[in-house]
Amino acid sequence: MGTDDVRLGVVVVNYFSSSQVKDLLDSLRTAGSGCETYVCVVDNSCSDQQFETLVHDLRDLASAFAALKIVRSESNMGYGRGNNLGWATLRAYKPETVLIANPDVVFLSGNLAGAMTRVRDSAGSIFGTPTRHGSNNLSGLASVSITTGSSRQLYEGADLPTSILIYPGGHFLAVSADTWEIMGGFSEDFFLYGEEADLTLRMKNRLPSSKVDVLTEIAVAHSGGLTTGSSGEDRKSVTTYRHGTRSSIVLFRKHRELRPRWPLIVALRCVFGLKTFLLEGPRAGIAVFLGVVDGLCWRPANEPSFQ
């Protein structure tokens, strides 16, 4: 590793996706020339067998990085807290940049060192990256409508309405370590979904010059869905409906600029829950209504901090 290598901290949260984590880190090893890379994989699976499999699958990759840490959480602490735990584990190495990646991401091409140099030198900016998802080319950014609360991934070259909030897609996010530290990482108000939109809003309020940007120096592929576990589409959909609903309501209740619309978001989610109940069955519909209850029961957590 050269003296001018960018010090990169990579955090991955695993939930029954050990083979995909291995594929991600294999691609990172290939792409990571010019980076002094420190990796922490946080296992949220709460399974002895999955943890042992994860350790086994990653055993040959340790020498590829400046450090590779595998941390086992005592309970499924959620996506945001899991990533914060991973960063807390890497802080001692003093990385200059933070890269949050889902297990189902692989690096395709580009100059990772150049991209991370840009991230390091762009305090106050938060980045996504161009993404191949199946046959679709995505920008790496996502949006949430400030009118309806609906969210979606944005295609490359998409026209952007003014009534949306733009933020990095949840599968890949990069930011300077200084900015990540100032913001305290992800808010633990969210268990799954909404963390990136919340971080973008908090940066906008705390760092007025902040901006959302795209790392065109690199490209990744994203298969999708593995933050909710790799077993069973029904289980995934129930998890998505409940936590997606909760996070949408929490986001609109939490942030002052969105707060006037949160009753409408609740009403729209109830309509969606009824439609889901009728079209997809009781389990899916009830999951939406449980998410509504969870969102209404939410109380603010302390502001995130690594101090």
Kinemage of the C-alpha trace (Angstrom):
@kinemage 1
@onewidth
@group {chain A} dominant
@subgroup {mainchain}
@vectorlist {calphas} color= white
{ca met a 1} P 0.000 0.000 0.000
{ca gly a 2} L 1.391 3.360 -0.997
{ca thr a 3} L 1.785 6.389 1.221
{ca asp a 4} L -0.772 8.287 -0.880
{ca asp a 5} L -3.441 5.579 -0.786
{ca val a 6} L -6.888 6.752 0.276
{ca arg a 7} L -7.844 5.302 3.659
{ca leu a 8} L -11.224 3.716 2.986
{ca gly a 9} L -13.576 2.299 5.609
{ca val a 10} L -16.171 -0.146 4.249
{ca val a 11} L -19.126 -1.325 6.338
{ca val a 12} L -21.419 -4.185 5.324
{ca val a 13} L -24.361 -5.475 7.369
{ca asn a 14} L -25.028 -9.177 6.835
{ca tyr a 15} L -28.403 -10.831 7.300
{ca phe a 16} L -28.246 -14.438 6.102
{ca ser a 17} L -26.288 -13.385 3.007
{ca ser a 18} L -22.751 -14.658 3.630
{ca ser a 19} L -22.092 -15.826 0.058
{ca gln a 20} L -23.130 -12.418 -1.307
{ca val a 21} L -20.863 -10.672 1.202
{ca lys a 22} L -18.009 -12.788 -0.128
{ca asp a 23} L -18.841 -11.802 -3.723
{ca leu a 24} L -18.922 -8.130 -2.720
{ca leu a 25} L -15.554 -8.293 -0.979
{ca asp a 26} L -14.050 -10.260 -3.870
{ca ser a 27} L -15.073 -7.467 -6.223
{ca leu a 28} L -13.794 -4.854 -3.769
{ca arg a 29} L -10.424 -6.606 -3.642
{ca thr a 30} L -10.181 -6.369 -7.425
{ca ala a 31} L -11.357 -2.751 -7.577
{ca gly a 32} L -9.477 -1.467 -4.550
{ca ser a 33} L -6.042 -0.674 -5.972
{ca gly a 34} L -4.893 2.676 -4.605
{ca cys a 35} L -7.020 2.362 -1.465
{ca glu a 36} L -5.901 1.339 2.003
{ca thr a 37} L -9.096 -0.511 2.777
{ca tyr a 38} L -10.510 -1.398 6.185
{ca val a 39} L -13.613 -3.581 6.189
{ca cys a 40} L -16.100 -4.393 8.931
{ca val a 41} L -18.877 -6.923 8.365
{ca val a 42} L -21.585 -6.774 11.032
{ca asp a 43} L -23.593 -9.984 11.297
{ca asn a 44} L -27.192 -9.202 12.234
{ca ser a 45} L -28.411 -12.761 11.640
{ca cys a 46} L -28.450 -13.915 15.291
{ca ser a 47} L -27.591 -17.430 14.104
{ca asp a 48} L -24.592 -19.497 15.185
{ca gln a 49} L -24.632 -21.347 11.887
{ca gln a 50} L -24.788 -18.178 9.777
{ca phe a 51} L -21.947 -16.561 11.728
{ca glu a 52} L -19.770 -19.645 11.326
{ca thr a 53} L -20.574 -19.729 7.613
{ca leu a 54} L -19.718 -16.040 7.288
{ca val a 55} L -16.353 -16.493 9.011
{ca his a 56} L -15.635 -19.532 6.824
{ca asp a 57} L -16.608 -17.768 3.585
{ca leu a 58} L -14.420 -14.733 4.331
{ca arg a 59} L -11.385 -16.528 5.759
{ca asp a 60} L -9.307 -16.235 2.577
{ca leu a 61} L -10.026 -12.522 2.111
{ca ala a 62} L -8.388 -11.160 5.262
{ca ser a 63} L -5.009 -10.671 3.582
{ca ala a 64} L -6.599 -8.618 0.784
{ca phe a 65} L -7.365 -5.667 3.063
{ca ala a 66} L -5.560 -3.566 5.628
{ca ala a 67} L -8.049 -4.997 8.136
{ca leu a 68} L -11.105 -7.238 7.940
{ca lys a 69} L -13.281 -7.349 11.046
{ca ile a 70} L -16.336 -9.554 11.513
{ca val a 71} L -18.566 -8.390 14.356
{ca arg a 72} L -21.480 -10.399 15.671
{ca ser a 73} L -24.388 -8.410 17.077
{ca glu a 74} L -26.198 -9.880 20.055
{ca ser a 75} L -29.569 -9.122 18.471
{ca asn a 76} L -30.847 -7.925 15.116
{ca met a 77} L -30.233 -4.253 15.764
{ca gly a 78} L -31.448 -3.067 12.385
{ca tyr a 79} L -29.674 -1.592 9.399
{ca gly a 80} L -28.756 1.829 10.773
{ca arg a 81} L -27.452 0.644 14.140
{ca gly a 82} L -25.619 -2.206 12.444
{ca asn a 83} L -23.752 0.194 10.175
{ca asn a 84} L -22.989 2.499 13.091
{ca leu a 85} L -21.522 -0.452 15.005
{ca gly a 86} L -19.378 -1.296 11.996
{ca trp a 87} L -18.057 2.243 11.767
{ca ala a 88} L -17.354 2.362 15.502
{ca thr a 89} L -15.240 -0.770 15.007
{ca leu a 90} L -13.218 0.886 12.212
{ca arg a 91} L -12.719 4.332 13.769
{ca ala a 92} L -9.421 3.351 15.389
{ca tyr a 93} L -7.903 2.935 11.915
{ca lys a 94} L -8.779 6.551 11.054
{ca pro a 95} L -10.320 6.004 7.599
{ca glu a 96} L -10.755 9.137 5.509
{ca thr a 97} L -13.857 7.952 3.685
{ca val a 98} L -16.884 5.823 4.547
{ca leu a 99} L -18.516 3.414 2.115
{ca ile a 100} L -21.769 1.713 3.115
{ca ala a 101} L -22.660 -1.174 0.801
{ca asn a 102} L -25.372 -3.820 0.813
{ca pro a 103} L -24.251 -7.455 0.562
{ca asp a 104} L -25.939 -7.782 -2.837
{ca val a 105} L -23.676 -5.193 -4.482
{ca val a 106} L -20.608 -5.959 -6.597
{ca phe a 107} L -18.166 -3.537 -8.180
{ca leu a 108} L -18.235 -3.638 -11.975
{ca ser a 109} L -15.727 -1.117 -13.242
{ca gly a 110} L -13.957 2.158 -12.705
{ca asn a 111} L -11.376 3.901 -10.589
{ca leu a 112} L -12.311 3.312 -6.947
{ca ala a 113} L -9.272 5.192 -5.633
{ca gly a 114} L -10.172 8.214 -7.742
{ca ala a 115} L -13.769 8.057 -6.564
{ca met a 116} L -12.780 7.823 -2.902
{ca thr a 117} L -10.311 10.684 -3.297
{ca arg a 118} L -13.211 12.788 -4.540
{ca val a 119} L -15.331 11.678 -1.576
{ca arg a 120} L -12.543 12.503 0.873
{ca asp a 121} L -12.097 15.972 -0.607
{ca ser a 122} L -15.840 16.744 -0.767
{ca ala a 123} L -16.769 17.449 2.829
{ca gly a 124} L -20.513 17.946 3.147
{ca ser a 125} L -21.384 15.898 0.066
{ca ile a 126} L -23.022 12.478 0.036
{ca phe a 127} L -22.678 10.150 -2.944
{ca gly a 128} L -24.395 7.328 -4.772
{ca thr a 129} L -22.976 5.588 -7.841
{ca pro a 130} L -24.294 4.424 -11.240
{ca thr a 131} L -25.901 1.026 -10.793
{ca arg a 132} L -26.848 -1.885 -13.011
{ca his a 133} L -30.028 -3.538 -11.698
{ca gly a 134} L -31.032 -6.399 -13.942
{ca ser a 135} L -31.409 -4.855 -17.394
{ca asn a 136} L -31.858 -1.344 -15.990
{ca asn a 137} L -29.272 1.400 -15.675
{ca leu a 138} L -29.948 3.375 -12.514
{ca ser a 139} L -28.408 6.660 -11.455
{ca gly a 140} L -27.525 5.428 -7.968
{ca leu a 141} L -29.908 7.958 -6.476
{ca ala a 142} L -33.401 7.511 -5.091
{ca ser a 143} L -36.280 9.851 -4.351
{ca val a 144} L -39.176 10.221 -1.976
{ca ser a 145} L -42.210 12.296 -2.896
{ca ile a 146} L -42.850 15.020 -0.333
{ca thr a 147} L -46.517 14.848 -1.362
{ca thr a 148} L -47.266 11.120 -1.097
{ca gly a 149} L -44.243 9.644 0.700
{ca ser a 150} L -43.679 7.113 -2.081
{ca ser a 151} L -40.058 6.287 -2.872
{ca arg a 152} L -38.327 4.946 -5.962
{ca gln a 153} L -34.940 4.407 -7.564
{ca leu a 154} L -34.080 6.910 -10.295
{ca tyr a 155} L -33.014 5.883 -13.784
{ca glu a 156} L -29.987 7.473 -15.401
{ca gly a 157} L -30.984 10.725 -17.063
{ca ala a 158} L -34.392 10.848 -15.385
{ca asp a 159} L -36.154 14.200 -15.152
{ca leu a 160} L -36.431 15.245 -11.520
{ca pro a 161} L -39.674 16.857 -10.315
{ca thr a 162} L -39.321 19.616 -7.753
{ca ser a 163} L -41.642 17.883 -5.277
{ca ile a 164} L -39.194 15.135 -4.329
{ca leu a 165} L -36.266 14.653 -1.987
{ca ile a 166} L -33.196 13.161 -3.694
{ca tyr a 167} L -30.820 10.942 -1.726
{ca pro a 168} L -28.303 8.134 -2.403
{ca gly a 169} L -29.890 4.757 -3.091
{ca gly a 170} L -29.858 2.507 -0.049
{ca his a 171} L -27.545 -0.099 -1.607
{ca phe a 172} L -24.451 2.149 -1.875
{ca leu a 173} L -23.528 5.341 -0.077
{ca ala a 174} L -20.192 7.122 0.263
{ca val a 175} L -19.291 10.135 2.370
{ca ser a 176} L -16.174 11.637 3.905
{ca ala a 177} L -15.318 10.340 7.355
{ca asp a 178} L -15.376 13.881 8.746
{ca thr a 179} L -18.942 14.418 7.527
{ca trp a 180} L -20.059 10.976 8.747
{ca glu a 181} L -18.617 11.755 12.182
{ca ile a 182} L -20.274 15.173 12.346
{ca met a 183} L -23.640 13.597 11.519
{ca gly a 184} L -23.162 10.660 13.885
{ca gly a 185} L -23.824 8.154 11.104
{ca phe a 186} L -27.314 6.799 10.569
{ca ser a 187} L -30.182 7.731 12.872
{ca glu a 188} L -31.378 4.878 15.043
{ca asp a 189} L -34.938 6.174 14.705
{ca phe a 190} L -35.081 3.805 11.722
{ca phe a 191} L -34.801 0.013 11.836
{ca leu a 192} L -34.905 -0.685 8.103
{ca tyr a 193} L -35.437 1.780 5.233
{ca gly a 194} L -35.390 5.566 5.429
{ca glu a 195} L -31.864 5.935 6.839
{ca glu a 196} L -30.380 7.543 3.725
{ca ala a 197} L -33.253 10.005 3.229
{ca asp a 198} L -33.056 10.955 6.904
{ca leu a 199} L -29.276 11.440 6.719
{ca thr a 200} L -29.658 13.633 3.640
{ca leu a 201} L -32.233 15.830 5.398
{ca arg a 202} L -30.121 16.089 8.548
{ca met a 203} L -27.095 17.084 6.463
{ca lys a 204} L -29.167 19.705 4.651
{ca asn a 205} L -30.222 21.233 7.964
{ca arg a 206} L -26.859 21.016 9.715
{ca leu a 207} L -24.552 21.617 6.733
{ca pro a 208} L -26.356 24.139 4.494
{ca ser a 209} L -23.820 23.707 1.669
{ca ser a 210} L -24.303 19.927 1.561
{ca lys a 211} L -25.264 18.262 -1.707
{ca val a 212} L -26.144 14.877 -3.134
{ca asp a 213} L -23.892 13.728 -5.968
{ca val a 214} L -22.989 10.698 -8.096
{ca leu a 215} L -19.609 8.964 -8.339
{ca thr a 216} L -19.354 8.562 -12.100
{ca glu a 217} L -15.811 7.209 -11.666
{ca ile a 218} L -17.177 3.767 -10.738
{ca ala a 219} L -20.170 1.513 -11.377
{ca val a 220} L -21.763 -1.293 -9.381
{ca ala a 221} L -24.380 -3.992 -9.872
{ca his a 222} L -27.175 -4.498 -7.362
{ca ser a 223} L -29.348 -7.594 -7.268
{ca gly a 224} L -31.685 -6.257 -4.560
{ca gly a 225} L -33.546 -7.482 -1.498
{ca leu a 226} L -30.865 -9.029 0.701
{ca thr a 227} L -31.068 -6.577 3.601
{ca thr a 228} L -34.288 -8.357 4.489
{ca gly a 229} L -32.715 -11.799 4.299
{ca ser a 230} L -32.227 -14.260 1.481
{ca ser a 231} L -34.933 -16.773 2.339
{ca gly a 232} L -38.519 -16.540 1.149
{ca glu a 233} L -40.261 -13.890 -0.924
{ca asp a 234} L -43.274 -13.849 1.423
{ca arg a 235} L -41.088 -13.082 4.417
{ca lys a 236} L -39.335 -10.348 2.449
{ca ser a 237} L -42.598 -8.715 1.400
{ca val a 238} L -44.004 -8.745 4.931
{ca thr a 239} L -40.778 -7.219 6.277
{ca thr a 240} L -40.736 -4.634 3.511
{ca tyr a 241} L -44.373 -3.642 4.011
{ca arg a 242} L -44.086 -3.246 7.769
{ca his a 243} L -40.756 -1.466 8.018
{ca gly a 244} L -41.238 0.529 4.822
{ca thr a 245} L -44.521 1.861 6.190
{ca arg a 246} L -43.079 2.605 9.611
{ca ser a 247} L -40.055 4.401 8.161
{ca ser a 248} L -42.159 6.542 5.833
{ca ile a 249} L -44.334 7.750 8.713
{ca val a 250} L -41.336 8.319 10.997
{ca leu a 251} L -39.523 10.322 8.307
{ca phe a 252} L -42.482 12.669 7.852
{ca arg a 253} L -43.130 13.001 11.586
{ca lys a 254} L -39.481 13.630 12.405
{ca his a 255} L -38.482 16.383 9.987
{ca arg a 256} L -39.994 19.829 10.312
{ca glu a 257} L -40.146 20.476 6.566
{ca leu a 258} L -42.170 17.274 6.065
{ca arg a 259} L -44.230 17.308 9.253
{ca pro a 260} L -47.338 19.121 7.929
{ca arg a 261} L -47.960 16.186 5.578
{ca trp a 262} L -47.613 13.263 7.970
{ca pro a 263} L -51.377 12.810 8.565
{ca leu a 264} L -51.806 12.460 4.789
{ca ile a 265} L -49.003 9.878 4.699
{ca val a 266} L -50.776 7.857 7.400
{ca ala a 267} L -54.054 8.008 5.474
{ca leu a 268} L -52.396 6.943 2.223
{ca arg a 269} L -50.670 4.046 3.972
{ca cys a 270} L -53.977 2.882 5.425
{ca val a 271} L -55.511 2.894 1.945
{ca phe a 272} L -52.481 0.982 0.684
{ca gly a 273} L -52.849 -1.504 3.545
{ca leu a 274} L -56.474 -2.181 2.646
{ca lys a 275} L -55.584 -2.638 -1.027
{ca thr a 276} L -52.717 -4.955 -0.105
{ca phe a 277} L -54.999 -6.974 2.179
{ca leu a 278} L -57.465 -7.514 -0.659
{ca leu a 279} L -54.928 -8.231 -3.403
{ca glu a 280} L -52.100 -10.021 -1.591
{ca gly a 281} L -53.797 -11.514 1.432
{ca pro a 282} L -54.037 -10.949 5.181
{ca arg a 283} L -50.336 -11.348 6.057
{ca ala a 284} L -49.200 -8.605 3.712
{ca gly a 285} L -52.098 -6.276 4.527
{ca ile a 286} L -51.708 -6.687 8.275
{ca ala a 287} L -47.973 -5.966 7.915
{ca val a 288} L -48.811 -2.566 6.433
{ca phe a 289} L -51.235 -1.746 9.266
{ca leu a 290} L -48.679 -2.871 11.866
{ca gly a 291} L -46.218 -0.491 10.224
{ca val a 292} L -48.759 2.323 10.595
{ca val a 293} L -49.105 1.540 14.308
{ca asp a 294} L -45.322 1.365 14.687
{ca gly a 295} L -44.942 4.730 12.987
{ca leu a 296} L -47.568 6.355 15.198
{ca cys a 297} L -45.951 4.895 18.329
{ca trp a 298} L -42.494 6.203 17.373
{ca arg a 299} L -40.741 8.553 19.776
{ca pro a 300} L -37.523 10.376 18.836
{ca ala a 301} L -34.236 8.749 19.784
{ca asn a 302} L -31.223 10.760 20.857
{ca glu a 303} L -29.344 12.408 18.012
{ca pro a 304} L -26.740 9.949 16.689
{ca ser a 305} L -23.179 10.456 17.896
{ca phe a 306} L -19.934 8.479 17.939
{ca gln a 307} L -18.634 10.293 21.009
